[in-house]
Amino acid sequence: MFDISGFQGQNCSENIDDCAQGLCDPNHTLRCVDGIASYTCVCHPGFMGVFCEIDIDECLEHRCIENATCVDMANGYRYDL
């Protein structure tokens, strides 16, 4: 017996668009790539996670300059003195 999950229609030949569920974060996702009973959210730079819901903290990757505060931004950072 064949596993037909992820398909619909006559003879189960139509792939269900899993992206239609809209689970990817609409503000941080470039596009959703449909698979078979799966999908992949392709994130904007500076975001990650299954749904592109996590803002990457670029301050963690950079050394602070003396007497400055690192401020995380979308796909970047700045120093406030």
N, CA, C and O atoms as a printed pandas DataFrame, in Angstrom:
     atom_number atom_name residue_name chain_id  residue_number  x_coord  y_coord  z_coord
0              1         N          MET        A               1    0.836   -1.178    0.000
1              2        CA          MET        A               1    0.000    0.000    0.000
2              3         C          MET        A               1    0.888    1.251    0.000
3              4         O          MET        A               1    1.913    1.288    0.680
4              5         N          PHE        A               2    0.497    2.249   -0.749
5              6        CA          PHE        A               2    1.260    3.484   -0.858
6              7         C          PHE        A               2    0.794    4.502    0.158
7              8         O          PHE        A               2   -0.392    4.576    0.478
8              9         N          ASP        A               3    1.731    5.286    0.665
9             10        CA          ASP        A               3    1.401    6.395    1.556
10            11         C          ASP        A               3    0.982    7.566    0.681
11            12         O          ASP        A               3    1.780    8.074   -0.107
12            13         N          ILE        A               4   -0.280    7.999    0.817
13            14        CA          ILE        A               4   -0.787    9.078   -0.021
14            15         C          ILE        A               4   -0.944   10.384    0.757
15            16         O          ILE        A               4   -1.602   11.311    0.284
16            17         N          SER        A               5   -0.342   10.462    1.950
17            18        CA          SER        A               5   -0.458   11.699    2.710
18            19         C          SER        A               5    0.180   12.846    1.940
19            20         O          SER        A               5    1.221   12.683    1.304
20            21         N          GLY        A               6   -0.453   13.992    2.007
21            22        CA          GLY        A               6    0.053   15.153    1.293
22            23         C          GLY        A               6   -0.548   15.317   -0.089
23            24         O          GLY        A               6   -0.194   16.251   -0.809
24            25         N          PHE        A               7   -1.463   14.416   -0.478
25            26        CA          PHE        A               7   -2.078   14.498   -1.799
26            27         C          PHE        A               7   -3.592   14.501   -1.675
27            28         O          PHE        A               7   -4.149   14.046   -0.676
28            29         N          GLN        A               8   -4.250   15.023   -2.707
29            30        CA          GLN        A               8   -5.704   15.054   -2.757
30            31         C          GLN        A               8   -6.149   14.930   -4.204
31            32         O          GLN        A               8   -5.322   14.814   -5.109
32            33         N          GLY        A               9   -7.443   14.953   -4.416
33            34        CA          GLY        A               9   -7.996   14.933   -5.768
34            35         C          GLY        A               9   -8.171   13.530   -6.303
35            36         O          GLY        A               9   -7.896   12.534   -5.633
36            37         N          GLN        A              10   -8.643   13.492   -7.545
37            38        CA          GLN        A              10   -8.874   12.215   -8.195
38            39         C          GLN        A              10   -7.561   11.454   -8.302
39            40         O          GLN        A              10   -6.559   11.998   -8.766
40            41         N          ASN        A              11   -7.568   10.232   -7.885
41            42        CA          ASN        A              11   -6.398    9.352   -7.884
42            43         C          ASN        A              11   -5.274    9.876   -6.978
43            44         O          ASN        A              11   -4.124    9.454   -7.102
44            45         N          CYS        A              12   -5.615   10.793   -6.072
45            46        CA          CYS        A              12   -4.627   11.359   -5.135
46            47         C          CYS        A              12   -3.386   11.856   -5.876
47            48         O          CYS        A              12   -2.261   11.602   -5.446
48            49         N          SER        A              13   -3.589   12.553   -6.972
49            50        CA          SER        A              13   -2.470   12.989   -7.805
50            51         C          SER        A              13   -2.134   14.468   -7.639
51            52         O          SER        A              13   -1.184   14.956   -8.252
52            53         N          GLU        A              14   -2.899   15.189   -6.818
53            54        CA          GLU        A              14   -2.676   16.633   -6.634
54            55         C          GLU        A              14   -2.011   16.893   -5.288
55            56         O          GLU        A              14   -2.569   16.574   -4.238
56            57         N          ASN        A              15   -0.815   17.473   -5.330
57            58        CA          ASN        A              15   -0.076   17.800   -4.108
58            59         C          ASN        A              15   -0.815   18.912   -3.361
59            60         O          ASN        A              15   -1.134   19.948   -3.945
60            61         N          ILE        A              16   -1.083   18.703   -2.091
61            62        CA          ILE        A              16   -1.716   19.732   -1.269
62            63         C          ILE        A              16   -0.697   20.831   -1.004
63            64         O          ILE        A              16    0.446   20.551   -0.643
64            65         N          ASP        A              17   -1.111   22.082   -1.185
65            66        CA          ASP        A              17   -0.230   23.222   -0.935
66            67         C          ASP        A              17   -0.171   23.470    0.569
67            68         O          ASP        A              17   -1.052   24.118    1.135
68            69         N          ASP        A              18    0.868   22.952    1.207
69            70        CA          ASP        A              18    1.026   23.103    2.647
70            71         C          ASP        A              18    1.337   24.541    3.041
71            72         O          ASP        A              18    1.146   24.918    4.197
72            73         N          CYS        A              19    1.809   25.341    2.108
73            74        CA          CYS        A              19    2.088   26.752    2.386
74            75         C          CYS        A              19    0.796   27.541    2.566
75            76         O          CYS        A              19    0.803   28.603    3.187
76            77         N          ALA        A              20   -0.299   27.040    2.036
77            78        CA          ALA        A              20   -1.579   27.737    2.124
78            79         C          ALA        A              20   -2.046   27.890    3.574
79            80         O          ALA        A              20   -2.905   28.724    3.863
80            81         N          GLN        A              21   -1.491   27.098    4.476
81            82        CA          GLN        A              21   -1.854   27.205    5.890
82            83         C          GLN        A              21   -1.373   28.516    6.497
83            84         O          GLN        A              21   -1.879   28.944    7.535
84            85         N          GLY        A              22   -0.400   29.156    5.856
85            86        CA          GLY        A              22    0.106   30.443    6.318
86            87         C          GLY        A              22    0.831   30.393    7.646
87            88         O          GLY        A              22    0.704   31.319    8.447
88            89         N          LEU        A              23    1.586   29.343    7.900
89            90        CA          LEU        A              23    2.273   29.198    9.185
90            91         C          LEU        A              23    3.583   29.975    9.249
91            92         O          LEU        A              23    4.055   30.282   10.344
92            93         N          CYS        A              24    4.180   30.298    8.109
93            94        CA          CYS        A              24    5.404   31.092    8.109
94            95         C          CYS        A              24    5.084   32.515    8.562
95            96         O          CYS        A              24    4.041   33.064    8.204
96            97         N          ASP        A              25    5.978   33.110    9.349
97            98        CA          ASP        A              25    5.783   34.487    9.812
98            99         C          ASP        A              25    5.742   35.413    8.597
99           100         O          ASP        A              25    6.745   35.528    7.894
100          101         N          PRO        A              26    4.626   36.073    8.331
101          102        CA          PRO        A              26    4.511   36.876    7.114
102          103         C          PRO        A              26    5.443   38.086    7.088
103          104         O          PRO        A              26    5.744   38.596    6.009
104          105         N          ASN        A              27    5.902   38.553    8.232
105          106        CA          ASN        A              27    6.781   39.723    8.287
106          107         C          ASN        A              27    8.250   39.374    8.105
107          108         O          ASN        A              27    9.056   40.252    7.794
108          109         N          HIS        A              28    8.614   38.100    8.293
109          110        CA          HIS        A              28   10.020   37.725    8.282
110          111         C          HIS        A              28   10.347   36.623    7.280
111          112         O          HIS        A              28   11.459   36.095    7.286
112          113         N          THR        A              29    9.401   36.273    6.430
113          114        CA          THR        A              29    9.578   35.178    5.481
114          115         C          THR        A              29    9.657   35.707    4.056
115          116         O          THR        A              29    8.787   36.461    3.621
116          117         N          LEU        A              30   10.703   35.309    3.328
117          118        CA          LEU        A              30   10.819   35.670    1.911
118          119         C          LEU        A              30    9.812   34.894    1.082
119          120         O          LEU        A              30    9.119   35.455    0.233
120          121         N          ARG        A              31    9.742   33.590    1.342
121          122        CA          ARG        A              31    8.804   32.738    0.609
122          123         C          ARG        A              31    8.639   31.416    1.351
123          124         O          ARG        A              31    9.457   31.044    2.191
124          125         N          CYS        A              32    7.582   30.737    1.023
125          126        CA          CYS        A              32    7.319   29.391    1.542
126          127         C          CYS        A              32    7.495   28.425    0.382
127          128         O          CYS        A              32    6.961   28.645   -0.705
128          129         N          VAL        A              33    8.245   27.355    0.618
129          130        CA          VAL        A              33    8.480   26.339   -0.408
130          131         C          VAL        A              33    7.669   25.105   -0.034
131          132         O          VAL        A              33    7.902   24.485    1.004
132          133         N          ASP        A              34    6.724   24.761   -0.883
133          134        CA          ASP        A              34    5.857   23.618   -0.640
134          135         C          ASP        A              34    6.585   22.325   -0.945
135          136         O          ASP        A              34    7.310   22.226   -1.935
136          137         N          GLY        A              35    6.387   21.328   -0.083
137          138        CA          GLY        A              35    6.921   19.992   -0.307
138          139         C          GLY        A              35    5.772   19.003   -0.352
139          140         O          GLY        A              35    4.631   19.386   -0.612
140          141         N          ILE        A              36    6.054   17.763   -0.106
141          142        CA          ILE        A              36    5.012   16.746   -0.027
142          143         C          ILE        A              36    4.732   16.503    1.444
143          144         O          ILE        A              36    5.555   15.932    2.159
144          145         N          ALA        A              37    3.565   16.942    1.889
145          146        CA          ALA        A              37    3.159   16.886    3.302
146          147         C          ALA        A              37    4.159   17.645    4.179
147          148         O          ALA        A              37    4.385   17.281    5.333
148          149         N          SER        A              38    4.756   18.704    3.619
149          150        CA          SER        A              38    5.711   19.521    4.363
150          151         C          SER        A              38    5.875   20.864    3.659
151          152         O          SER        A              38    5.363   21.069    2.558
152          153         N          TYR        A              39    6.580   21.754    4.297
153          154        CA          TYR        A              39    6.890   23.054    3.717
154          155         C          TYR        A              39    8.149   23.581    4.399
155          156         O          TYR        A              39    8.528   23.114    5.473
156          157         N          THR        A              40    8.788   24.552    3.765
157          158        CA          THR        A              40    9.959   25.188    4.335
158          159         C          THR        A              40    9.788   26.693    4.219
159          160         O          THR        A              40    9.511   27.208    3.136
160          161         N          CYS        A              41    9.952   27.399    5.330
161          162        CA          CYS        A              41    9.922   28.851    5.330
162          163         C          CYS        A              41   11.338   29.348    5.044
163          164         O          CYS        A              41   12.279   28.983    5.748
164          165         N          VAL        A              42   11.486   30.168    4.025
165          166        CA          VAL        A              42   12.782   30.765    3.685
166          167         C          VAL        A              42   12.779   32.164    4.297
167          168         O          VAL        A              42   11.998   33.027    3.896
168          169         N          CYS        A              43   13.656   32.373    5.266
169          170        CA          CYS        A              43   13.627   33.581    6.083
170          171         C          CYS        A              43   14.357   34.757    5.435
171          172         O          CYS        A              43   15.304   34.585    4.668
172          173         N          HIS        A              44   13.877   35.969    5.775
173          174        CA          HIS        A              44   14.619   37.193    5.454
174          175         C          HIS        A              44   15.945   37.125    6.203
175          176         O          HIS        A              44   16.022   36.499    7.260
176          177         N          PRO        A              45   16.993   37.762    5.671
177          178        CA          PRO        A              45   18.254   37.830    6.413
178          179         C          PRO        A              45   18.019   38.431    7.801
179          180         O          PRO        A              45   17.296   39.416    7.952
180          181         N          GLY        A              46   18.639   37.824    8.799
181          182        CA          GLY        A              46   18.502   38.301   10.170
182          183         C          GLY        A              46   17.454   37.551   10.972
183          184         O          GLY        A              46   17.266   37.826   12.157
184          185         N          PHE        A              47   16.760   36.597   10.333
185          186        CA          PHE        A              47   15.742   35.810   11.021
186          187         C          PHE        A              47   15.987   34.328   10.780
187          188         O          PHE        A              47   16.592   33.948    9.778
188          189         N          MET        A              48   15.517   33.496   11.696
189          190        CA          MET        A              48   15.667   32.050   11.578
190          191         C          MET        A              48   14.515   31.377   12.316
191          192         O          MET        A              48   13.654   32.047   12.887
192          193         N          GLY        A              49   14.510   30.069   12.299
193          194        CA          GLY        A              49   13.470   29.287   12.957
194          195         C          GLY        A              49   12.579   28.624   11.934
195          196         O          GLY        A              49   12.576   29.009   10.765
196          197         N          VAL        A              50   11.831   27.639   12.359
197          198        CA          VAL        A              50   10.941   26.896   11.466
198          199         C          VAL        A              50    9.971   27.834   10.760
199          200         O          VAL        A              50    9.671   27.651    9.581
200          201         N          PHE        A              51    9.480   28.843   11.486
201          202        CA          PHE        A              51    8.505   29.782   10.933
202          203         C          PHE        A              51    9.116   31.163   10.671
203          204         O          PHE        A              51    8.384   32.112   10.390
204          205         N          CYS        A              52   10.443   31.289   10.760
205          206        CA          CYS        A              52   11.162   32.573   10.643
206          207         C          CYS        A              52   10.753   33.513   11.773
207          208         O          CYS        A              52   10.689   34.729   11.588
208          209         N          GLU        A              53   10.481   32.947   12.928
209          210        CA          GLU        A              53    9.960   33.715   14.059
210          211         C          GLU        A              53   11.040   34.223   14.999
211          212         O          GLU        A              53   10.734   34.953   15.941
212          213         N          ILE        A              54   12.292   33.856   14.769
213          214        CA          ILE        A              54   13.377   34.216   15.694
214          215         C          ILE        A              54   14.258   35.290   15.059
215          216         O          ILE        A              54   14.829   35.092   13.986
216          217         N          ASP        A              55   14.356   36.422   15.739
217          218        CA          ASP        A              55   15.253   37.499   15.320
218          219         C          ASP        A              55   16.653   37.144   15.812
219          220         O          ASP        A              55   16.871   36.985   17.013
220          221         N          ILE        A              56   17.595   37.019   14.888
221          222        CA          ILE        A              56   18.975   36.697   15.257
222          223         C          ILE        A              56   19.580   37.918   15.943
223          224         O          ILE        A              56   19.512   39.027   15.412
224          225         N          ASP        A              57   20.165   37.721   17.107
225          226        CA          ASP        A              57   20.786   38.812   17.858
226          227         C          ASP        A              57   22.227   38.991   17.375
227          228         O          ASP        A              57   23.139   38.306   17.838
228          229         N          GLU        A              58   22.416   39.926   16.435
229          230        CA          GLU        A              58   23.743   40.156   15.874
230          231         C          GLU        A              58   24.719   40.706   16.908
231          232         O          GLU        A              58   25.931   40.639   16.705
232          233         N          CYS        A              59   24.213   41.248   18.007
233          234        CA          CYS        A              59   25.099   41.758   19.060
234          235         C          CYS        A              59   25.905   40.632   19.704
235          236         O          CYS        A              59   26.994   40.872   20.226
236          237         N          LEU        A              60   25.385   39.415   19.671
237          238        CA          LEU        A              60   26.098   38.288   20.259
238          239         C          LEU        A              60   27.371   37.954   19.481
239          240         O          LEU        A              60   28.290   37.344   20.028
240          241         N          GLU        A              61   27.427   38.350   18.218
241          242        CA          GLU        A              61   28.560   38.023   17.356
242          243         C          GLU        A              61   29.614   39.125   17.308
243          244         O          GLU        A              61   30.667   38.936   16.700
244          245         N          HIS        A              62   29.355   40.262   17.930
245          246        CA          HIS        A              62   30.261   41.398   17.810
246          247         C          HIS        A              62   30.706   41.878   19.187
247          248         O          HIS        A              62   29.949   41.850   20.158
248          249         N          ARG        A              63   31.944   42.312   19.234
249          250        CA          ARG        A              63   32.477   42.863   20.482
250          251         C          ARG        A              63   31.948   44.272   20.653
251          252         O          ARG        A              63   31.872   45.041   19.695
252          253         N          CYS        A              64   31.593   44.597   21.856
253          254        CA          CYS        A              64   31.139   45.940   22.167
254          255         C          CYS        A              64   32.340   46.881   22.229
255          256         O          CYS        A              64   33.408   46.514   22.717
256          257         N          ILE        A              65   32.149   48.072   21.736
257          258        CA          ILE        A              65   33.204   49.066   21.888
258          259         C          ILE        A              65   33.047   49.710   23.264
259          260         O          ILE        A              65   31.956   49.707   23.836
260          261         N          GLU        A              66   34.120   50.252   23.782
261          262        CA          GLU        A              66   34.146   50.768   25.148
262          263         C          GLU        A              66   33.046   51.804   25.382
263          264         O          GLU        A              66   32.855   52.721   24.582
264          265         N          ASN        A              67   32.329   51.640   26.493
265          266        CA          ASN        A              67   31.254   52.538   26.925
266          267         C          ASN        A              67   30.091   52.622   25.941
267          268         O          ASN        A              67   29.373   53.622   25.925
268          269         N          ALA        A              68   29.892   51.601   25.129
269          270        CA          ALA        A              68   28.796   51.605   24.167
270          271         C          ALA        A              68   27.838   50.459   24.477
271          272         O          ALA        A              68   28.202   49.472   25.116
272          273         N          THR        A              69   26.629   50.617   24.014
273          274        CA          THR        A              69   25.618   49.576   24.138
274          275         C          THR        A              69   25.292   49.085   22.736
275          276         O          THR        A              69   24.997   49.882   21.845
276          277         N          CYS        A              70   25.345   47.793   22.547
277          278        CA          CYS        A              70   24.995   47.205   21.254
278          279         C          CYS        A              70   23.473   47.080   21.186
279          280         O          CYS        A              70   22.842   46.555   22.104
280          281         N          VAL        A              71   22.895   47.567   20.096
281          282        CA          VAL        A              71   21.449   47.497   19.883
282          283         C          VAL        A              71   21.196   46.591   18.682
283          284         O          VAL        A              71   21.631   46.880   17.567
284          285         N          ASP        A              72   20.482   45.484   18.930
285          286        CA          ASP        A              72   20.149   44.543   17.865
286          287         C          ASP        A              72   19.090   45.160   16.966
287          288         O          ASP        A              72   18.134   45.775   17.437
288          289         N          MET        A              73   19.277   44.986   15.664
289          290        CA          MET        A              73   18.308   45.456   14.678
290          291         C          MET        A              73   18.007   44.295   13.741
291          292         O          MET        A              73   18.666   43.258   13.816
292          293         N          ALA        A              74   17.026   44.449   12.865
293          294        CA          ALA        A              74   16.723   43.415   11.892
294          295         C          ALA        A              74   17.891   43.295   10.923
295          296         O          ALA        A              74   18.160   44.219   10.155
296          297         N          ASN        A              75   18.576   42.176   10.955
297          298        CA          ASN        A              75   19.724   41.882   10.110
298          299         C          ASN        A              75   20.864   42.887   10.288
299          300         O          ASN        A              75   21.529   43.257    9.319
300          301         N          GLY        A              76   21.082   43.318   11.507
301          302        CA          GLY        A              76   22.185   44.226   11.772
302          303         C          GLY        A              76   22.233   44.638   13.233
303          304         O          GLY        A              76   21.527   44.086   14.077
304          305         N          TYR        A              77   23.074   45.612   13.510
305          306        CA          TYR        A              77   23.225   46.121   14.868
306          307         C          TYR        A              77   23.808   47.521   14.788
307          308         O          TYR        A              77   24.326   47.931   13.749
308          309         N          ARG        A              78   23.723   48.236   15.871
309          310        CA          ARG        A              78   24.367   49.545   15.964
310          311         C          ARG        A              78   24.858   49.728   17.393
311          312         O          ARG        A              78   24.405   49.045   18.312
312          313         N          TYR        A              79   25.776   50.646   17.564
313          314        CA          TYR        A              79   26.289   50.978   18.889
314          315         C          TYR        A              79   25.726   52.323   19.311
315          316         O          TYR        A              79   25.770   53.291   18.552
316          317         N          ASP        A              80   25.200   52.376   20.524
317          318        CA          ASP        A              80   24.788   53.631   21.135
318          319         C          ASP        A              80   25.837   54.002   22.155
319          320         O          ASP        A              80   26.161   53.207   23.036
320          321         N          LEU        A              81   26.366   55.196   22.044
321          322        CA          LEU        A              81   27.391   55.662   22.974
322          323         C          LEU        A              81   26.782   56.449   24.111
323          324         O          LEU        A              81   27.502   56.919   24.992
